[in-house]
Amino acid sequence: MTGRCPTCGKTYEIQAITDLPAFPFCSERCRLVDLGRWADGRYVIPGTEAPSTPSSGTGPNPDPDEDE
């Protein structure tokens, strides 16, 4: 199996996924760089922004029998 590291672009060839513990990254360093980018907010998933303040607790009741 051949692949390309999504962080640095290095190509690799392995026999099994277990041969590369940081799969799909070429190394633990590249895996951690990618994680850091998510944590810093450099990667985002498109969508509406969540409210910055918690709701007042008036949302739907998860247990409908509890209303009675």
Summary of the structure (lengths in Angstrom):
residues: 68
radius of gyration: 20.9
end to end distance: 59.2
largest distance: 62.1
contacts: 105
relative contact order: 0.13
helix: 29%
strand: 9%
